[in-house]
């Protein structure tokens, strides 16, 4: 019997009504009318620049308790921000995000809903020879274009011509077809993180191979029944070698599934990610 776990709830105080569209339709987000500063937990606050004074006591108190997740401030020109914060007597709000539309707040809240706030990109910016990335947590990382091979290959004239994917999973330079995610940047900046990530990927690959083998056996297929793959290739995959896309397509075809349905079937086998 499986035991259901209670889904975590995130609280939202919406002082800025124009940002309402940024809040995903999900029971994990609870909009509060009057949050109690000394009691509320896991709070996201939305306001405009001129409303900073209205929320200053709430934000300061919740921030001191380490329960402020993000303070979203709507505004077109960030040049006014220091003055507006000083006017509201707010200092050192590291979880502050300035935005001009609902797209970035929506991306950030979706990341929190999926417990992927440290994995997804909220925004990115190029300053001279450095790339700055802010996660949906938010945490800001910066790296020089000469510190990562993928970045080093981007011509200087193309560095600022990138796109952030809709869900924040990567940033993309279309002209040179380069994709970059936060884990790649963290790996370049932190050797310990790189080693930990490598270990996790090895474990995932082994579990993925076991799931492929489980599904094959459930379907009554032998290793020799997979057209397009030799038994030796399939043994390596089922022991944890990372399969190519063409290998996965061969496996899917042998199971009479398209690739997406095959991958879903493998994932439902229960071995992936354990």
C-alpha positions as CSV (number, residue, x, y, z in Angstrom):
1,X,0.0,0.0,0.0
2,X,1.4,3.4,-0.9
3,X,1.1,6.2,1.7
4,X,0.0,9.6,0.3
5,X,2.2,12.5,1.3
6,X,0.7,15.9,1.9
7,X,1.5,18.4,-0.8
8,X,3.4,21.5,0.4
9,X,1.5,24.8,0.3
10,X,3.1,28.1,-0.7
11,X,1.4,31.4,0.4
12,X,1.0,34.4,-1.8
13,X,0.2,38.0,-0.8
14,X,-1.0,39.9,-3.9
15,X,-0.7,43.6,-3.3
16,X,-0.3,44.2,-7.0
17,X,-3.5,43.0,-8.8
18,X,-2.0,43.3,-12.2
19,X,0.3,40.4,-11.4
20,X,-2.5,38.0,-10.6
21,X,-2.0,36.2,-13.9
22,X,1.4,35.1,-12.8
23,X,0.0,32.8,-10.1
24,X,-0.5,29.2,-11.5
25,X,-3.9,27.6,-11.1
26,X,-2.8,25.1,-8.5
27,X,-3.9,24.2,-5.0
28,X,-0.3,24.5,-3.8
29,X,-0.6,28.3,-4.0
30,X,-2.8,29.9,-1.4
31,X,-3.6,33.6,-1.8
32,X,-3.8,35.4,1.6
33,X,-5.8,38.5,2.2
34,X,-4.0,39.6,5.5
35,X,-0.9,37.6,6.2
36,X,0.3,37.6,9.8
37,X,4.0,38.7,9.7
38,X,5.0,36.7,12.7
39,X,3.1,33.5,11.7
40,X,3.1,33.2,7.9
41,X,5.5,30.8,6.3
42,X,6.8,30.3,2.7
43,X,5.5,33.6,1.5
44,X,5.7,35.2,-2.0
45,X,4.8,38.9,-2.1
46,X,3.7,40.8,-5.2
47,X,3.8,44.6,-5.3
48,X,4.6,47.5,-7.5
49,X,7.4,49.9,-6.8
50,X,5.1,52.5,-5.2
51,X,3.5,49.8,-3.0
52,X,6.8,48.9,-1.3
53,X,6.0,51.1,1.6
54,X,2.7,49.3,2.1
55,X,4.4,45.9,2.4
56,X,7.6,47.0,4.1
57,X,6.6,45.7,7.6
58,X,5.4,42.4,6.3
59,X,8.4,41.9,4.1
60,X,10.9,42.9,6.8
61,X,9.4,40.6,9.4
62,X,9.0,37.6,7.2
63,X,12.5,38.1,5.7
64,X,14.1,38.2,9.2
65,X,12.3,34.8,9.9
66,X,13.8,33.4,6.7
67,X,10.2,32.7,5.4
68,X,10.2,35.2,2.5
69,X,10.6,33.1,-0.6
70,X,10.5,35.9,-3.3
71,X,9.5,39.6,-3.3
72,X,8.3,40.4,-6.8
73,X,8.4,44.1,-7.6
74,X,6.8,45.3,-10.8
75,X,8.5,48.2,-12.6
76,X,9.8,49.2,-16.0
77,X,13.1,50.9,-15.0
78,X,15.3,49.3,-12.3
79,X,17.2,52.6,-11.9
80,X,14.6,53.8,-9.4
81,X,14.8,50.7,-7.2
82,X,17.4,51.8,-4.6
83,X,15.4,55.0,-4.0
84,X,12.1,53.1,-3.7
85,X,13.7,50.6,-1.3
86,X,15.2,53.3,0.8
87,X,11.8,55.1,0.8
88,X,10.2,51.9,2.2
89,X,13.1,51.4,4.7
90,X,13.9,48.0,3.1
91,X,17.4,46.8,3.1
92,X,19.2,43.6,1.9
93,X,16.3,41.7,0.4
94,X,18.3,39.1,-1.5
95,X,15.1,37.3,-2.7
96,X,14.0,40.4,-4.6
97,X,12.9,40.0,-8.3
98,X,12.1,43.0,-10.5
99,X,9.9,42.3,-13.5
100,X,7.9,44.2,-16.1
101,X,5.4,41.5,-17.1
102,X,4.0,38.2,-15.7
103,X,6.2,35.8,-17.6
104,X,9.2,35.7,-15.3
105,X,7.1,35.5,-12.0
106,X,5.0,32.7,-13.7
107,X,8.2,30.8,-14.5
108,X,9.5,31.2,-11.0
109,X,6.2,30.0,-9.3
110,X,5.9,27.1,-11.6
111,X,9.5,26.1,-10.7
112,X,8.6,26.2,-7.0
113,X,5.4,24.2,-7.6
114,X,7.5,21.5,-9.2
115,X,10.2,21.7,-6.5
116,X,12.8,22.7,-9.2
117,X,13.5,26.3,-8.1
118,X,17.2,25.6,-7.9
119,X,17.4,23.9,-11.3
120,X,15.5,26.4,-13.5
121,X,16.6,29.8,-14.9
122,X,14.5,32.8,-14.0
123,X,16.5,35.3,-16.0
124,X,19.9,35.9,-17.6
125,X,22.1,38.8,-18.5
126,X,25.4,39.4,-20.2
127,X,27.7,42.1,-18.8
128,X,30.9,42.6,-20.8
129,X,32.7,39.2,-20.8
130,X,30.5,37.5,-18.1
131,X,27.2,35.7,-18.1
132,X,24.9,36.2,-15.1
133,X,22.2,33.6,-14.4
134,X,19.5,33.9,-11.7
135,X,17.8,30.7,-10.7
136,X,14.1,30.6,-9.7
137,X,15.2,30.2,-6.0
138,X,16.5,33.0,-6.6
139,X,20.3,32.6,-6.6
140,X,22.6,34.4,-9.0
141,X,25.6,32.7,-10.6
142,X,28.1,34.4,-12.9
143,X,30.7,32.9,-15.1
144,X,33.2,34.2,-17.7
145,X,32.7,33.3,-21.3
146,X,36.2,31.9,-21.3
147,X,35.5,29.6,-18.3
148,X,33.3,27.1,-20.1
149,X,34.0,25.6,-23.6
150,X,30.4,26.0,-24.8
151,X,30.5,29.7,-23.9
152,X,33.9,30.3,-25.2
153,X,32.8,29.1,-28.7
154,X,30.1,31.9,-28.9
155,X,31.3,34.9,-30.9
156,X,31.4,38.1,-28.9
157,X,28.8,39.7,-31.2
158,X,26.3,36.9,-30.4
159,X,26.8,36.7,-26.6
160,X,23.8,38.8,-25.8
161,X,21.5,37.2,-28.4
162,X,20.1,34.4,-26.2
163,X,16.6,33.1,-25.2
164,X,15.4,31.7,-21.9
165,X,13.2,28.7,-22.5
166,X,9.6,29.0,-21.4
167,X,10.0,26.8,-18.4
168,X,13.6,28.0,-17.6
169,X,15.3,24.7,-18.1
170,X,18.0,26.3,-20.3
171,X,19.1,29.3,-22.2
172,X,19.7,29.1,-25.9
173,X,21.8,30.9,-28.4
174,X,19.9,30.2,-31.7
175,X,22.6,31.5,-34.1
176,X,25.2,28.9,-32.8
177,X,22.7,26.4,-31.4
178,X,24.2,26.2,-28.0
179,X,22.1,25.3,-24.9
180,X,23.2,25.9,-21.3
181,X,21.5,24.9,-18.0
182,X,22.3,25.8,-14.4
183,X,23.9,22.5,-13.6
184,X,26.5,23.1,-16.4
185,X,27.4,26.4,-14.9
186,X,27.5,25.1,-11.3
187,X,29.7,22.2,-12.4
188,X,32.2,24.6,-14.0
189,X,32.3,26.8,-10.9
190,X,32.2,24.1,-8.2
191,X,34.3,20.9,-8.5
192,X,32.5,19.2,-5.6
193,X,29.1,19.9,-7.3
194,X,30.5,18.5,-10.5
195,X,31.6,15.3,-8.8
196,X,28.3,14.9,-7.0
197,X,26.3,15.5,-10.2
198,X,28.5,12.9,-12.1
199,X,27.7,10.3,-9.3
200,X,24.0,11.1,-9.5
201,X,24.0,10.7,-13.3
202,X,25.8,7.3,-13.0
203,X,23.1,6.2,-10.5
204,X,20.3,7.4,-12.8
205,X,21.8,5.6,-15.8
206,X,22.1,2.4,-13.9
207,X,18.5,2.7,-12.7
208,X,17.3,3.6,-16.3
209,X,19.0,0.5,-17.7
210,X,17.3,-1.7,-15.1
211,X,14.0,-0.1,-16.0
212,X,14.6,-0.8,-19.7
213,X,15.4,-4.5,-18.9
214,X,12.3,-4.8,-16.6
215,X,10.0,-3.5,-19.4
216,X,11.6,-5.7,-22.0
217,X,11.1,-8.8,-19.8
218,X,7.5,-7.8,-19.0
219,X,6.8,-7.7,-22.7
220,X,8.3,-11.2,-23.2
221,X,11.2,-9.9,-25.4
222,X,14.7,-11.3,-25.4
223,X,17.8,-9.2,-25.8
224,X,18.1,-10.6,-29.3
225,X,14.6,-9.5,-30.3
226,X,15.4,-5.7,-30.5
227,X,15.8,-4.9,-34.2
228,X,18.6,-2.4,-34.7
229,X,20.5,-3.3,-31.5
230,X,22.9,-6.1,-31.0
231,X,22.7,-8.2,-27.8
232,X,26.0,-6.7,-26.7
233,X,24.7,-3.1,-27.2
234,X,21.6,-3.9,-25.2
235,X,23.5,-5.6,-22.4
236,X,25.6,-2.5,-22.0
237,X,22.5,-0.2,-22.0
238,X,20.7,-2.4,-19.4
239,X,23.9,-2.3,-17.2
240,X,23.9,1.5,-17.2
241,X,25.5,2.7,-20.4
242,X,23.7,5.8,-21.7
243,X,21.6,5.0,-24.8
244,X,21.6,7.1,-27.9
245,X,18.4,8.4,-29.3
246,X,18.5,5.9,-32.2
247,X,18.9,3.1,-29.7
248,X,15.9,4.3,-27.8
249,X,13.9,4.5,-31.0
250,X,14.9,0.9,-31.8
251,X,13.7,-0.2,-28.3
252,X,10.4,1.8,-28.7
253,X,9.7,0.2,-32.1
254,X,10.4,-3.3,-30.7
255,X,7.8,-2.6,-28.0
256,X,5.4,-1.2,-30.7
257,X,5.4,2.2,-29.1
258,X,6.5,5.7,-30.2
259,X,9.5,7.1,-28.4
260,X,7.5,9.3,-26.0
261,X,5.1,6.5,-24.9
262,X,8.1,4.1,-24.5
263,X,9.9,6.5,-22.2
264,X,6.8,7.0,-20.2
265,X,6.4,3.3,-19.9
266,X,10.0,2.9,-18.8
267,X,9.5,5.6,-16.2
268,X,6.4,4.0,-14.8
269,X,8.4,0.8,-14.3
270,X,9.5,2.4,-11.0
271,X,13.2,2.0,-11.3
272,X,14.1,5.4,-12.8
273,X,15.1,8.0,-10.2
274,X,15.2,5.7,-7.2
